[in-house]
Amino acid sequence: MKKLTLVFILACCMLNVAAQDSFKVNYQGARPMIKDFVKAFIVSLDLDNVEECDAESMALYKNLQHAIGLQEKGQPLEKNETLTIDTKNGFLCYEWTYEESSSKIEMCYWNEADGKHKLFAVSRWCFVNGKPSSGQYDGMLFYRYNNATRKMTSCEIPGFNVEYFNKSYALPRVGKDIIVTTWHDNGTKTQKSLKWNGHGFNYDGADRKN
């Protein structure tokens, strides 16, 4: 019961990060790029008007916003952070480290099979010595983007449940599948793929040792 309660609390913390359930995506050109989605998501958080109780959960997003600004100006990032924006593959990864701890945000999107929508994901995880630490703000958020209205709307996680104990989720920079890593007490780890099916995800089957 305690484990289920903690899972619920962690999920609520992550869900509370999103300030708006629906927001506009502004962009120039024929279609939005990953940076357009990311900037729209960050704007929806209203980081300049964060209540004190939410300040800790928003700090990493503020760091990401600052890093994007530095990169756009051609200025170096802080020594303890990295930012990768892969426009071609529709992927972003921001990582902030301090001693043996690190926090990572990944964002990407998929074109849905109907040709009218895109699915946008935000994945945030904390690690200690390279292993997930079940941080209170860890988790995943999903939004469905409407090509016609240019609006992003929060949606349920399509096809799977996020697990918060000894698990981490890696969004795809190459390919379309989410990789789920299970970290075992004996020091080994196994992986599964969440296979993209055009509108959601399916598990690919047995664990693979890594």
C-alpha positions in Angstrom: 0.0 0.0 0.0 2.8 2.4 0.8 4.4 1.8 -2.6 1.2 2.5 -4.4 0.7 5.6 -2.4 4.2 6.9 -3.2 3.6 6.1 -6.9 0.4 8.2 -6.8 2.3 11.1 -5.1 5.1 11.0 -7.7 2.6 11.0 -10.5 0.8 14.0 -9.0 4.0 16.0 -8.6 4.9 15.4 -12.3 1.4 16.2 -13.5 1.3 19.4 -11.5 4.3 20.7 -13.5 2.0 21.4 -16.5 0.4 24.8 -15.9 -1.9 24.7 -18.9 -3.9 21.8 -20.4 -4.0 23.5 -23.8 -1.8 26.0 -25.5 -0.9 27.5 -28.9 2.3 26.6 -30.7 3.7 29.5 -32.7 6.1 28.8 -35.5 7.3 30.0 -38.9 7.6 28.0 -42.0 5.6 25.0 -43.3 5.4 23.1 -40.0 6.5 23.3 -36.4 9.9 22.0 -35.3 11.0 20.4 -32.0 12.2 23.8 -30.7 8.8 25.3 -31.4 7.1 22.6 -29.4 9.6 23.0 -26.5 9.3 26.8 -26.4 5.5 26.6 -26.4 5.6 24.0 -23.5 8.0 26.2 -21.5 5.8 29.3 -22.0 2.8 27.3 -20.8 4.5 26.8 -17.5 4.5 30.6 -16.9 7.9 30.4 -15.2 7.9 34.1 -14.2 4.9 33.6 -12.0 5.7 30.4 -10.2 4.4 30.0 -6.6 7.0 29.3 -3.9 5.7 25.7 -3.4 6.3 25.0 -7.1 9.7 26.7 -7.5 11.8 23.5 -7.0 9.8 21.6 -9.6 10.2 24.4 -12.1 13.9 25.1 -11.5 15.1 22.5 -14.1 12.8 24.0 -16.7 14.2 27.4 -16.0 17.6 26.1 -16.5 16.5 24.6 -19.8 15.0 27.9 -20.9 18.2 29.7 -20.0 20.4 27.1 -21.9 18.3 27.5 -25.0 18.8 31.2 -24.9 22.5 30.9 -24.5 22.7 28.4 -27.3 20.7 30.7 -29.6 23.2 33.5 -28.9 26.1 31.3 -29.6 27.3 31.5 -25.9 28.7 28.6 -23.9 26.5 26.7 -21.4 27.4 26.2 -17.8 30.1 23.5 -17.3 27.6 21.2 -15.6 25.0 21.2 -18.3 24.5 19.9 -21.9 21.8 20.7 -24.4 21.2 18.8 -27.6 18.6 20.0 -30.1 18.2 17.6 -33.1 15.9 19.4 -35.5 16.1 16.7 -38.1 15.0 13.9 -35.8 12.6 16.1 -33.7 14.4 15.5 -30.4 15.8 17.6 -27.5 17.8 16.5 -24.5 18.9 18.7 -21.6 21.1 17.4 -18.7 22.2 19.1 -15.6 24.7 17.5 -13.2 26.0 18.1 -9.7 28.6 15.8 -8.2 27.2 12.3 -8.5 23.6 13.4 -9.3 22.1 14.4 -12.6 18.7 15.5 -13.9 17.6 14.9 -17.5 14.8 16.3 -19.6 14.0 14.7 -23.0 11.4 15.9 -25.4 10.3 14.6 -28.8 7.3 14.2 -31.1 5.8 11.6 -33.4 3.6 12.2 -36.5 0.3 10.3 -36.0 -1.1 7.9 -38.6 -4.1 10.1 -39.4 -1.8 12.9 -40.7 -3.7 15.5 -38.7 -2.0 15.2 -35.3 1.4 14.9 -33.6 2.1 13.4 -30.2 4.6 15.4 -28.1 6.3 13.9 -25.0 8.2 15.3 -22.1 10.3 12.8 -20.0 12.1 13.9 -16.9 14.3 11.7 -14.6 16.9 12.1 -11.9 19.9 9.8 -11.5 22.5 9.2 -8.8 25.7 7.5 -10.0 24.0 6.7 -13.3 20.9 5.0 -11.8 17.4 6.4 -11.5 16.7 7.8 -8.0 12.9 8.1 -8.2 12.9 11.9 -7.8 9.6 13.5 -6.7 9.3 15.3 -10.0 10.2 12.4 -12.3 7.7 11.1 -14.9 6.3 11.7 -18.3 3.8 14.1 -19.9 2.1 13.7 -23.3 0.3 16.3 -25.4 -1.6 15.9 -28.7 -0.9 18.6 -31.3 -3.6 19.5 -33.8 -2.1 20.5 -37.2 -5.2 22.5 -38.1 -5.6 24.6 -34.9 -1.9 24.7 -34.0 -2.9 23.8 -30.4 -1.3 21.4 -28.0 -3.7 19.6 -25.6 -2.6 17.4 -22.7 -3.6 13.7 -23.1 -3.4 10.4 -21.3 -0.2 8.4 -21.7 -1.1 6.4 -24.8 -0.8 2.6 -24.3 1.2 2.1 -21.2 1.6 3.0 -17.5 4.7 4.8 -16.3 6.5 2.9 -13.4 8.5 4.9 -11.0 10.6 2.3 -9.2 13.9 1.1 -10.7 12.7 2.3 -14.1 13.9 5.0 -16.6 12.4 5.9 -19.9 14.5 7.1 -22.9 12.8 9.0 -25.7 14.0 8.2 -29.3 16.4 10.4 -31.0 16.7 7.8 -33.8 13.8 5.6 -34.6 10.3 5.9 -33.0 10.3 3.6 -30.0 10.7 4.5 -26.3 13.2 2.4 -24.4 12.3 1.3 -20.9 15.3 0.3 -18.7 14.7 -1.7 -15.5 17.6 -1.5 -13.0 17.9 -4.6 -10.8 19.3 -4.8 -7.3 22.1 -7.1 -8.4 23.5 -4.4 -10.6 22.2 -5.7 -13.9 19.7 -4.0 -16.1 17.2 -5.1 -18.8 15.4 -3.2 -21.5 12.1 -3.3 -23.4 10.9 -1.2 -26.3 7.6 0.6 -26.4 6.8 0.3 -30.1 5.2 3.3 -31.8 2.1 2.1 -33.7 1.0 5.4 -35.2 -1.2 6.6 -32.3 0.2 5.0 -29.2 2.7 2.4 -27.9 2.9 -1.4 -27.4 5.5 -3.4 -25.5 7.7 -5.5 -27.8 7.8 -8.5 -25.5 10.6 -10.1 -23.4 13.3 -8.2 -21.5 16.7 -7.8 -23.1 19.8 -7.8 -20.9 22.1 -4.8 -21.2 
